[in-house]
Amino acid sequence: MSTSSRFQRIAASAPLVLALTFQPSGSSAGETLPFQDPGLPIEVRVSDLLGRLTLDEKISLLHQFQPAIPRLGIPDFKAGTEALHGVAWSTDRDNGGAVVTATGTVFPQAIGLATTWNPDLIRQVGEAVGDEVRGYHALAPRVWGLQVWAPVVNLLRDPRWGRNEEGYSEDPLLSGAIATAYGRGLEGDDPLYLKTAPVIKHYLANNNEIRRDTTSSNLRPRVKHEYDELAFKLPIAADAVTGVMTSYNLVNGRPATVNPDVGEVVRSWTEKTLYNVSDAWAPNNLTASQKYFATSEEAFAATLLAGVDSFTVDDANSARTIEILHSALAQGLLTEEDIDASVEHVLSVRLRLGDFDLDGGPYADIGPEVIDSPEHRQLARRAADEAMVLLENRRRLLPLNPAATRRIAVVGPLSDTLYTDWYSGALPYRVTPLDGIRERLPDATVLSSEGVDRIVLRDVASGRYVTAGADEDGDILRVSAASAGPTEEFDVFDWGQGIVTLRSAANGKVVDRFNFGPNFANQAAQPYGWFVQQQFALEPQGDGTHVIRYAGYEKAFDWAGPEVYLTIAEDGALALTATDAAHAAHFAVDVVRSGVDEAVRAATGADAAVVVVGSMPFINGREDHDRTSMALAEWQSALVRAVLAANPRTILVLEASYPLTIPWEKLRVPAILWTNHAGQETGHAISDVLFGDHNPAGRLTQTWYRSAGDLPDVLEYDIIKARRTYLYFDGDPLYPFGYGLSYSTFGYDNLQLSARSVQAGDPISVRVDVTNTSLRAGDEVVQLYSRQPSSRDPQPVKQLRAFRRIHLAPGEKRTVELAFAASDLAHWDVTRGRWVLEAAGVELMVGSSSADIRRSAVVRVRGERIPARDLARETRALDFDDYAGIELVDESMEWGDAVGATAGGWLRFSDVELGSGASHFSGGFARAEAGDALVEIRLDDPVRGKVVGTAVVPSTGDVYAYTTAAAELDGAYGRHDVYLVFRGAARLSTFAID
């Protein structure tokens, strides 16, 4: 549907929407009620409105879709418009919650926005997106709500995460800085009113899609406080967002939907009112997949009490949520005061959006004319330019000289297309890489090839060919033609690990499962949708034929049925009816045109060859599907090798949403450029960099590893013990955090510290002279890291403390100042459960990446020394120093964390002062299993260490039923590491040794 026709369809509902602006009952014309008076303090207005609402009306405001309250002139309200990198989509409550996709400005993916390392630019992007949200809201407020669900700050701890494209960085400071900039842009610059109300997501430790609603992210205190929380805390403390969305996963055994930190810790980071929401359907998971509560009343009450103010369940139907909350009130699980607390949060943010002002507030005049405006198109190109990361440039192959480039080959499966992702709007126009290069070289010969094989599929049994529909809408695929022509030809796009998509040569559409039925049609513009039904595998058989396996994502669901192989129905239609290859139809796969051969022909003799390969955002990794390989698709890698062999002046353009393992290409391809799926201006941006119209300065925001072997299991969240991310990784990365090349060179000199010695409360300022030592103007991203070599606790290899992107003319020198607070050097002290700024020498390092340090100096921190552990006072088991064979669990369903151990598991508490002798151990244990378990208290080693006591843990019958188990100790004196070694499964909450 075109932009104009979509506007017409939405606008047609406007009279109905506008009719809901009622005169408050009981007030005369022109009378302003206190909650409508912008001259009154926000607290007074909210209190006045809350007092006017009935209980039923208040409960109705706790669902994503809130009805109008005509007697008070309150319009209806929809929470949640997706706006991750442009207005993406929303749901139409008047059409059963159907998804409506925007056709506004599509900026680079979130990961691409972050690679700019330019908060000023990202704020401008946020401002543009906020304007376009307002523009759509002006068209259809019942569809396009002003609470936006963005940005995403989940840390990119593991590059295999399917939603890598949605996040910013593996570093919490950088993630927080980019999120703050984007959020401020979305909010606008009025001191009280909001352009939009951004909700940051997903709280907390959400970085895997496999079993995402039932897996638990184990967060020891240091990882939680120093890493996962920080990315959320920074934008919330900066008042750049107005709430958090809870995540699907569990955290230390408790569903994030009922994590009490949402209402306590998160709200403590700001004085502003936060309006927190659940993720879609997550409250229902509490009784379904998670089985955490027995009834919906218990689950919904716990969600509200934990600090979540809005239930995103049951699509546009709020009736069930209202019924459950009424029932919870009747059962005494909630009080009206509990309801009021959340309603106050809702009303406060709605008031700041102008909902209760008679004129709609200062942003009400923004209309649809801002959508995809010329200014926003220009900004999209700038953002795509600045997001480009130059990975390799041997022999200064780049930039290419346009005047000397008379013949160029542009090849590869992503060379002449642009793909959108799940959280993208529809592209208002498309500039592909091929388009951008052709436009830049109007007088040159530009040879092109997607480099994909064109095939025909011949049914071995009948000898006839699979035939597609010839018109734009396609048709059901049938085995019908006696000979092969354009309607029988398909282009094979290989996305790795045997998964391909088939594009019909007849109409350029992708083969798609037809209406979830057994048949297939050439009807899709690209792979898309929640279930991604356009995936296949052509599996060779021993007799030289192939069978076709359907690999659509919905096959993971029980309702989808067991059929995964294609057969041929009586009417000749391809049908999904076979459960195994033995019963599938056999096809001869005949290659009409070799993609590799065509690409090689184009590259041979060209002044340069540009190979554009990468990922398909709906296939290789996305929401609900982690990547199982970090490698470039096998066939794509083969294409790169063949083109490089034909033309040594080959430039590899990687268009992907995440890091790739490309060790062969790194060593051999002279120039490599990485971009994300950067929106409508992707082709212009690639061309800008290739021909030097833009000097690249993008920097990687996460580590690129050499292989999956460098990574632990995707469910391992302990970055300290597992030595993951640039903070702790000890290996040799393919490309380090902060890395990126430029066409310019920069020198660093004269590093100066504001002070050689600091203490808590002091600022730290680092000044360094940066000079452009080349003949080309360019940007440099100056990065400041710290390293604390000596500490009681394991410290990061290095940690980003500040950064700045600067522009320098040839020969220009600038003194760059980077500052942060000395207190930022503190880490979480598990011995006392608080932040500690250790007395230490801290190396401050300035450079162009985490691995390219140019200048350094040491600052002396006048902090404190962590004393020896005192286990005589009650100690949380969670505050261990090391462990094996344990997981972190919920102490109770409402609050607290504990340690769950299996037989053979152990906890270490380091550097314990036992004095002249400790004689008694006692701990709070729970054991659901029958019989007793033993816990040994050992010194200095979990296997060979001296056993000074053994506690007997009886069965308590329930994981939440705790009892005290004790032991007398013998020989426990002096200073030692103390180990608790479990001989049987048990949970431990707290303990003491005295």
N, C-alpha and C positions, 0 to 999 in steps of 0.2 A: 504494500500500500504506500502511495506517495505521501510526502510530508503534508501537502495541502489537503489531501483527502482525509488523512488522519485527523488533522485539525478540524475539518468540517464535521467528522463523526463525533469527536469529543465535544465540540462547541454546540452541537445539537442538543446536548443534555444540559447546557448552561442555564436555560430558563428554569428548569426544575431545580437546579442547584441554587440559583439566586433566589428562588421563591422561598427558601428556607431561612432567609434573613428576616426574622419576625420582630415586631414591636413587642417588648416585654409586657406581659399581662400585668395589669394593675398600675401601669404608669401612663401618664398622659404624653401626648406627642411633644417631643423636645426635652422630656425629662431624662436626666442621666442618673442611672443608679451608681452607687459607689464603686462597684467592681468595673464599671465602664469608664470611670473617671481617670484619665491618664495623669492628672495632677496629684493623685494620691499615691502613697508608697505601695510598692507591689505587695507587701505583706498584708496591708489593710485591704487591698482589692481582693486578694485571694481569700482572706478570712471572710469578707462580706459575701462573696459568691458561694463559698463552702457552706455558710450558714443558711443560704437560700435553697440549697439542694435537698431533695428528699433522699432517703436511703437508696431507693431504687435508682434514682438518677445518678447517685454517686457510684454505685456498683457498675452502672452501664459505661462509666468512663474508664474502666480498668481493662478493656479489651482493645485490640488494635483498631477496630472500627467502632467509633463512638457516635451514637446518634445525636441529632440535634435536640435541644431543649427549647422548644418554641416559646414557652411562656416567659423565658428569660432572654430570648433573642440570641441564644447560643447556637452557632452553626454546628453541623456535624464535623467530625475530625477523623482523619485517617493517619495513623502512625506508620511511618516506614516507606519512604521512596528510596530506591537504590540509586546511589550517586557516587560510586567508587572512583570512576575516572570520567565523569560526565553523567548526565541523567540517563539511567539505564532502562529501568522498567518499574512498573507499579501494578497494583491490582485494582480492578474495577468492581466496586462493591455492588453496582447496579447490574452486573453481568456475572453474578455468582463467584466473584473473585478471579475472573479471567485476567490473564496477564496482558498489559498494554505496554508495548515497547516504544521508547522515545526515539525520535530521529533528530537529535540535537548534536552539539559538538562532542565528538569522541576524542578525548585526550589519550595520551599513552597510558598503558596499564599502570597500576599503582607501583609495581616494582620499577617501571621505567621512570615514573615521576621521581622516585627516590634516587635513582642513579644520576639525576642532575646535581645532587648535593646543593641545591639552591632553594632554600626556604622562601626567599622573596618571590621567586618565580612560582613556586607551588602555592603560595598565598593568592597570587593572581589567578591561578587555575581554579582554586577554590572559590574565589569571588565570581568567576565566570560561571562555574557550575551552579553556585547559589542563585545567580541571576536566572539561569535557565530553569531551575526548579520553580522559582517564582513565576516564570513565564508559562510553564505548563500548568501551574496551580491556577493562574488566571484563566486558563482555558477550561479546566475541569477540576475544581477543588476536591470533588468526591473521588477522583482517581489519583491525583498527584498531591500527596500530603507534604507538609512543610517540615515534618520530622524526617530527616534523612539518615539512612543507615550506612554511615561512612564516617571516618576512615577505618580501615582494618590495621591494627597494630600488632597482631600476633607475630611473634618474632620468628624469623626464617631460620630456625634452629637446624632444620633438616631440609636440604634442597629437593628431597623426594616428595615433600608435601604437595598434594594435588592442588592446593590453593596458593601456591607460592606466588603466583601473579598478583594476588590480592594484597600481599603484605609489602613492607618497605625494606626491611633489613634484618640481618641476624644480630645487629647491635641495638641495644635499647635506647641509647642516646640519640642515634641517628633516626631511628623509628619515631621516637618521641618528638624530635625537632620537625620532621616532615609532617607528622600528624598534626602538630600544633599549628603549623603554617596552613595546611589545608583546611583544618577546622576553623581557624580564624577567618579564612576567606569565605567559607560557607556561612558563618555567623553574621558577617558584615561588621561594620565599624561603629554602629550606634552603641552608646554606653549602656543602654537598657534593652532595647528591642533586638530581636533576632531576624535576620534575613531567612535563615533556615535553622533548624535545631539538630546539629549533628550528634549522632549516637555512635560511640566508638565500640568496635567489636574485635574479638569475641572473648569475654572475660571468663576463664583464664587458662593459659597454657594449652591452647588449641592449635596443634601443629601436626595432626595426623588425621587422615580420613578413614583409614581402615578401622572398622568397628567403632566409629567415632562417637557413638552414643553410649557405648558400653565399656570402652577402655578408660583407664584411670591414668592421669598424668601425675607421676610421683614427683612432688616438689619438696625437697629438703629445704629448711628455712633459708639458707644462703641463696639457693637458686630462686626461690620464690621472691625474696626481698630485693636481691641485687639484680635479678635478670627479668623474670616474667612480669612482676608488678611494675617495674620502672617505666616500661614503654607505655603503660596506661596512666601512671601517675603524672608524667610530665605534661601531657596535654590537658588532663583534668585540672591539675594545679594551675595551669596557665589560663583556665576558663575558656579553652578553645573548643570544648565539646560540652554537651548538656546531658550526657548519660552514658551508660554502658549497656551493651547487649550481652547477656550471658551466653556461654558456649554450650555445645552439646555434651562434651566429655565430662567425666568425673575428675575431680582434683583430690588426690589423697583419699580416694574411695567414696567421696561424696559428690553427687551430681552438681555441676556448676550452677544449675538452675536454682538450687537451694543453698548456695554457698553464702554463709552469713557475712563474709567479707564485703559482699555487694552493698549491704546496708550499713555496714560499720566502717570498715577500712576505706573503701572507695569514697564514701561521702565525707570522710575526714580530710581528704586531700583538697577540698575547696569549700569556700563559704557560700558558693552559689548552690541553688537547688538543682538536684539531678533527677532526671526522669528516666528510670532504667526499664529495659524491656527484655523479654525472653526471646530466644531464637525461635524460629518457626516450628511449631508443634512440640517444642521441648517440654513444656509442662505435662503434655500427655505421655511423654516418654517415661516420666517418673513412675507411672503405674504399668506401663507397657514394657518396652525393651529393658528398662533399668530395674523394674520391679522393686523400686525403693520404698514405695508406699502401697498400702493395700487398697486405698480408696482415692478417688479424685479429690474429694473434700480435703483429705489430709495433704495431698500433694499440692493443691492450689493454695491452701492456707500456708503451708511451709514456704512456698514460692513468694507469697506476698510478705510474710514475716522476715524472709531473708533479705528483702530490699528491692525486689522486682515489682514495678508499678504497672506493668502492662502485659497482658497475656496474648501472645501471638499464636493463636490456635484456631482450628476450625475455619480457616479462611475468613470470609466476610461475615460468617454467622456468629454473632456474639451471644446468642441465647443460651448455649450450653455453659459458657463461662459464667454468665449471670446466675444461672440456676445452681451451679456448683458453689459459687461464693455465698449465695443465700443459704444453701444447705450447710456450708461450713460455719456460718454465723449461728444457725439454729443448733448445731452440735457443740457450740462453744469453742470451736477451733480458732475462731476469729472474733474480735470485738468490732463495734462500729468505729472505735478509735483507731484500730488498725486500718480499716477502710479509709478513714479520713486522712491518715498520714500519707498514704499513696495518692489519694485524690489531690491533696495539696501539691504534691510534686507535679502531677499532670497539669493542674490548673496554672501553676507558676510558669511552666514553660509555654503553655498555650497563650497565656497572657503576654509573655515576652514576644511571641510571634504576631501579636496584634489581634488575636482572635476576639478579644472582648472590647476592643476599641471600636467606636462607631464608624471611624474612618479606615479601619483595618491596619493602622500603624504606618510607620514611615516607609515601609517597603511594599505597601499595597499597590502602588502605581506601576510596578514593574510588570510589563505585559509580554505577550508572545513574540514581540518584535526582537527580543534579545536572543532568541533561540537560533543557534548556528549563524550568528551575526558575522560580518566581515572581520570585526575585531577579534572575535573568538576563534575564527579560522586562522588568523595570523598568530594568535597565542598558541593554538594547537601545533602549528608548524615549529614555533620557537621551542615549545616543550619537547617535541619529538627530536629536534636538533640536539638540544642539550642532554637528552637521555642517551644518545649514541655513545658507546664505549668502544674505543679502538684497542683491540687486544694485541695485535701484531702489526708491524710495519717494517719488515726487513728491506734493506736496500732502499728505504724511503720510496717504496712503490707508490704510496699515496702521499699527497693527493695527485690524482691524475690531471694532466694538463689538457683542458678541453680543446685547445687549439691543435694539439698534437694527436688527439684521439680521433682518428678518422674511421676506425672500424672497431666496434666493441661487441662482445657477446654477452648477453644477459640471459642466464639460464637457471633452471632449478624449479622445483615445485611451488615455491613461494614467490617466484619472480614476477608473476603477473596476476596476483590475487592479493586480497587483504582479508584476514579472518577476524571476526569478532569473538568475544568470549561470553561466558555466562552472565557477567555483570557489566556488559557493554550495551550501549544503545545501538540502534541501527545506524550504519554509516550514512551521512547525508550525501556524500560523494566519496570516491575512492581514487587515490593517487597511488598506484602500485609502484614497486621498484622499477619495473620496465617503463611505466609512464614517466616517472621522475627523470630517468636517464634520457629517454627520448626527448623530453622537453628541454633538457639541458644541452643536448647535442642535436639541434634541429638539422644540421647539415652533414652529420656523420651517418655512416651505415651502422645501424643497430640491429644485430642479429639476435633472434630470441628463440628459446625453446624451453618448455617446462621440464624437459628431460625425463618425462614419464613414458612408460611403455603404453602404446595403444594396442589393445587386444580384441579378439573376438572369442566368444565362448560357443563351442560347438558341442551339442549333446551327442555323446558317443552312440547312444542307443538308436536315435532316429536320424542322425546326420544333419539335423537342422540347427540353426543358430538362435541364440538368445536375441530377441528383438525388443527395442525400447520404443516409446512414443516419440513422434517427431515434433509435436507442437510444444509450446512453452511450458505447459502444465504437465507434460509427460504422460505416461500411461503405464499400466501394469506390464511387467516384463514377461514375455512369453517365448517359448521355443517354437518358432514358426517359419523363419525364412530359410529357403533352400540355398541361398547364396548370401554372402556378406557384403553389406554396403554401410553407409554412415549410420543407419539406425541400429546396426549390429555392433558398432564399435564402442569401446569403453576405454577411458584413460585410467590407468592404475596408479593411485597415489599411495605410496608406502610410508607408514608412520612408525615403523619399527616393530620388532617382536612378532612379525607375521601379520600385523593388522593393516588392512588396506581399505581405501574407499574407491568406489568406481564412479567415474563421471561419464555420463552419456555424451558421445560425440554428436548425437542428433540434436540436443538442445542445451548442452552445457550444464545440465542439472545432475546432481549426485543421486545415486541409487539409494532409496530410502524404504524402510518397511512401511507398508501401506496401512495406516490406521490401526496399528498394533495387531493386524491380522496376519494371515499366513503368506500374503503376497508382497511383492516389491514393485516400486515404480521409480522412474527417473524424474523426481519432482522437487528435490531439496536444493536450495541455493548453496548450502554448505552443510557439513555436519553440525548438528545443533540439538538443543533440547535437553531435558533432564536425563532422558534415557539414551540418547545418542544412538539412534537406530540405523546409522549408515555405515556400520563397521562389519567387515568381512575378513575371512582368511581363505586364501586359495591353497588348499592343502594337497601337495603332490602325493600320488599313489604309486605303488610299485610297478604298475603297467604303463606309466607315462601319462596317465590322465590325472585330473584334479577333481576333488570334491570341494564344495563351497560351504564353509562354516559361517554361520551368522554369529557375530560377536557383539551385538548390541548390549548396552549396559544393563538393561532391565532383566537380563538372564540371571542376574544375582537374586531376583525376587522369586519367591515360591509361586506367586500367581502367574508368572510368565510361562510356566510350563517347561517340560524337559526337552522340547524340540530345538535343536541347534543346527541341523544340516538341511540343505535345500534339496528338494525333489522336484519332479515335474508332474503337475496335476493333469487330469484327463483333458482339460481344455488347453493344455500347453503352458499354463502359467507357472512361473517359478513359485514354489510353495515351501514353507517352513514346516515340514511334517516329520522329518527323520530325527531320531534321538542319537544316532551314531553314524559314523562314516560308512559302515557296511551297508546301510540302507539308503545312502544318499545317491543322487544322480551323479554320473561321471561326465566330465567335460574335457574336451581337448582345448587347451589354451594356446591359441595361435597369435603370435606377435605380428601385428600389421606394421608397426613402426617402433624401432628401438629408441627409447628416450635417451639412453646414454650415447648411442651412436649419433643421434641428431645433435645433442649438446656438444659432443666432441667436434663435429663438423663445423658448428657455429664458432667454437673457440679457436680452432686451428687457423693460425695466421692473423688473428685479431690483435689489435694493439693491447687489449686487455680482455680478460674474461671475468665476469662477475657471476658467482654461483650463489644463489639465494636458497638456503635450506633452513630447516628448523622444525618447529612444533605446530601441531594443530590444537588450539586451545580447548576444544571439546573432546579430544581423544587422548593426548599424551599424558595429561594430568589436569584435574579440575576438581571442583567440589564433589565430594563423595568418592573420589578415586585418586589414590596416591600413585605416583610413578613407581613402577617396578624396575625401571632401568633409567640411568642417567646418560646413556650413550646416545649419540646421534643415530637416527634410524639407519640400519645396515645398508639399505639400498641408497640412501642419501650420501652416506660416507663413500660408497663405491662411485657415485657420480662425481663427488669432489675429487677423488683420486684420478679418475679418468680425464676430467677436464684439466687438472693440474699437469698430467702427463702430456696433454696436447698443447698446453700453453703455460709456460713458467710464470707469466704475469697474471696469475689467477688471484682474484680477491674473493675471499669467502665471507659472505654476509650471513650471520646466524640470526634468525628471527625466532626468538623463543622466550618463554615466560619464566625461565629459570636457568641455572647453570647446567652445562653439558660437560661430559667427559670426552674431550677431544685431544688426547695426547698425540696421536699421529698427525693430525692437522696442525697442532701448535708447532710441531717441529719442522714441518715441511711447507705449509702454505705461507707465502711471503706476507700476505696482509689478511687480517681477520677483523671484522667489524661485528660487534654484537648489538642488537636492538631487541627490545620487547615488541610485542604487537602494539604498535604505537599509534593506532587510530588512522583517521582519514588522511593524514599528512605523512604517513610512513614513507612513501616513495619519494616525496620531496626531500625529507630529512636524509634518507640514504644518499640521494644524489648530492645534496648539499655537502655532505662529508666527503664523498668519493672525489669530488672535484674541487674541494678546498673552499667552497663558499661558506662553509662553517668549519671552524677548527675544533675537532672533538675534545671534550673535556669531561665526559661522563665517567663516573667511577663506580666500580662494583660495590654493591652493598652487602654481598655475602661471599663466602669463600667458594671458589671453584675447585673441587677435589679432582684428583687424578683418576680415581675409580671408586666404585661403591665400597670397595674393601677398606677405604679410609673412614668409613662411617659405621657406627654401631647400629643396632636395631632401631627402626623408626620410632618405636615406643619408648626409647630410652631418653628421658627428659633431664637426667642429671648431667648437665654440661660440664660440671667440675670433674666428677669421677670418670666420665666417658671421654673427657678431653675433646670436646667438640666445639665448633665455631672458632673463629679466629682468636677468641679470647683464651682458649685453652689448647687448641690443636697443636700438637708437637711435630706433625709431619710436614712434608714438603708439598704445598698446594700447587695445583696447576696454575691458578691465578689467585693472588691473595686479596683479602678484603681491602677495599679502597683503591684498587689498581685500575689504571687506565692510562693510555698513551695520548700524546698530543702531537701536532705538527710543529709545535714550539718546544723549546727547552728552557728550563728555569733553574736558576742558581739560588741557593739558600746561604745566608751569611749573617753573622753578628747576632746570634741568639742571646737574648737578655731576659732575665727573670725580674719581676717586680720586687722580689725578696728572696733571699737565699734560705730563709727559715720562716715557717708559717705554723699557725695553730688553728684550732677550730674557730670558725667565724671569720677568718681572714680570706680575702680574695687572692687568687693566684693569676698573675698576668704574665704571658709569655709574648715577647716581641721578637720578630725575626724579619730580616730584610730579604725580600724575594725579588729576583731580577729576571726579566725575560732576556735570555742570552741568545735569542735567535732573531732572524729577520722577519718574523711573522707574528702579528698580534695574536694573542690567545688567552684562554682562561686556565688558571691553575687552581686546584682544590688543595688548599693548605690544611694539613691534618695534624692535630696534636694528640699524642698518646702518652700514657703514663705506664710505668712498670715499677712494682715494688718487689725488689729481689728478696727481702728478708721479712718474714711474717710468721706468726704462729700457724696460720692457715694457708692452704694452697691459694695462690694468687694468679690472676690472668697473666699470660705471656706478655700481653700489652692490652691497653684499653683506651678507646677513643674518649677524649675529654672535650674537644672543641674542634671546629672546622670552619673554613670560610672559602667560598669560591670567589676569586678575584679575576679581573681582566687587566692585562698589561700589554701596552704597545711594545714594539720592538725596542729593546734596550732600556725599557722603563724599569725603575726600581721602586718598590713600595714597602714600607714597614707595616707588617701585618701584626695586629695584636689579637691574641687568642686568650680568653679568660674563662676561668671557672672558679668555683668555691673550694677551699681546702676541705670542707666537709664532704665534698663529692668523693674524696679519696677513702672515705670510711667504708668498712664492710661489716656484714652482720656477724656479731660475736655469739656463737652458739653456747658458749659457757655461761653467758649472762642474759641471753635473749634480748640484745639491744645492739644498736649501731656502735661501732668503736672506730676511732681514728687512732691508728697505731703510731707510736713513735718509730720512725723509720726514715731512711733515705729513699726518696722516690725519684726515679729518673723520668724526666720529661723530654719527649722526643718529638721533633717536628719533621715532617716529610711529605712526600707525594703519595704514599700509600703506607699500609701497615708494615710492608716489607721494604720500603724505600725510605729509610730514615736518613735525613741529611744533617741535622744538628741536634744535639742533646745537651742537657745540663741536669744537675741533681739539686733538688730542693730538700731541705731537712724539715721534716714534719715533727713538730713538738706535740706529740700526742701522748697516749698512755700505753703501757705494756699490759698485755692480757695476762692476768695472774694464772697460777695453776688452778685446775678445776677443783671446785669444792663440791663433792657429791654428797656431803652430809646434809645439804639442803635439798629439798625436793627438786628433781631434775626430770625434764620431759625426755622421754625416750627418743623423741624426734630430734633432739639436739645432739645427736651423735657426731663423731668426727669421721667415721668410716663404717662400712657395713658390707655384708654379703648375705644373700639368701633371704632378703626381707623386702617387703613392700610397705608403702605408707597407706594408712587406712584412716577411716573416720572413727574417732573415739566414741561419739554418739551421733545420732542422726541430725542433731541440731547444731553441735559445735565441737571443736577440738579435733586434733590429729593424734594418731597413735602409730605404733609400729606393729606390723603383722609379720611374724617370722615363721619360716618352715623349719623342719628338722635340719640341723646343721647350720642354720643361719646364725649370724653374730653381729653385734654392735661393738664399736670401739669408742671409748671416751679417753682422749689423749691427755697426758700430762696431769694426772690426778694426784693431788696431795692427800695421802692417807694418814700422814702424821705418824705418831708413835704406835698407831694401831687402830684399825677400824674393826668392829666386832659384829656388826649387824647389817644385813641387807634386807630391804623390803620393797615390794613393788606392787603396782596395781595391774593385775592380769585378767584377761578374759580368754576362755577356751571353750569353743562350741563343741569340740569333739569329746567323745567319751574317754574316760581314763585320765591318767596324770601325764603331764609333761615335766621335764626337768630343765632348769636354767643354771648353767655353771657360771660362776664368777671366776674368771682367770686373769692372770697378770701377764702383760707384755706380748702374748701371742695367743691366737684363738685355738691353736692345735697343740702346741708344745708348752704353752704357758702354765704356770703353777695354778692349780685349782685351789682357791681359798674358801670356797663354799658352794653349796648346791641347794637351790630352792625348788621345792615341789609345787607345781602349778596344778591345782585340781580342775576338773571340768566344771564350767559354770553354766553350760548348756546354751549359751547365746554369746554372740560376738560383742554384744553391748552390755553384758552382765559382768561386772568386774569384781574381783575379790583380791584380798591381800595375800601374797605369798612371801614367805620370809626364810632367811637362812642365817645361821651363825657363821661367822668368818674366823678363819685361823690363818695367821701369817700375812694378813693384809696391812702392811705398813710401808712407809717410805713413799717415794714418788714413782708412779708407774702409769703405763697405759692399762686401763681396765677394760676387759672384754666380757660381754654377756653372751654366752653361747647357748643356743636353744637346742635341746634334745626333745623335739616335739613341737608341733604347731601351737602358737599362742600369740595373743596380742598383749602389748605392754604400753601403758599410757605414761606413768611416771614411776620413779623409783628413788631410793636414797641409800647411801652407804655411810654408816656412822659408827 
